[in-house]
């Protein structure tokens, strides 16, 4: 697994598009040092470490949106 992008705590208005057969995988780390791992497999809006994540899975791409501000560091 490779880190594609690291999105820091407090970021806003994030939109990521992954094209092709790969799959988005999230790791989070809070200011308190708590780590979390999330593999998004179904479409919808989710709460990940108190941040709202909107995930869409289309035949040729995956789209991840986060309004923020993020309450943890996100590693995609």
N, C-alpha and C positions, 0 to 999 in steps of 0.2 A: 504494500500500500504506500502510495506517495502522497505527500501533502501538496495539494493544489493551491490552496490559499489559506492564510491565517487571518481571521477577522477579529480585531481586538475589542475588548470590553468597551461599551459605550457607543459603538458604531451604530449608524442609522442608515435606512434606505438601501438595504443590500438586495441585489438581484444577481443570481448566478444561473447560468445556463450550461448544462453539460450535454454535449451532442455525442451521439454514437452509442455503443453497447455498454459502456462503463456505467457504474452505479454510484450515486452520491452516498457518502458515509460521513457522519459528523462525530467529532470529539469535542467535548467542552471542558473548560477548566475555570472554576469560579475563583474569586479573589481569596476565598478561604482555602483554596487548594483542592477542593473536591473535583474529581474527574468523572466524566460521564461519556458513554458511547451510544450512538444512535444510528441505526440503519433504517432509512425511510423506504418502505416498500409499498405503501398505499397512499393515494392522494388525499389531501385534506390539510387542515390547519391543526398544528400541534403546539403544545407548550413544552419547550425544552429549556431546562434550567431557568425558568421564569421569563423566557423570551418566546414570543410567538413566531412560529415558523410555518410558512405556507408552502406546501410541496405539490407540484404537478408532475405527473409522469405521462409523457406522450410517446407515440411509437418511435420517434427518432431523437427525443431529447428529454431531459429532466430539468425542471425549473424550480429554484429555491428562492423564496422571498422572505425577508425579515425587515419589519418596519423599524424596530429598535426603539429606544436605545438597548443594546444587548447587555445582559446582566452577567455575562461570562465571555471568556475568549472562545471563539469557535475555530476549529481546525477542520477543513473540508478535505 
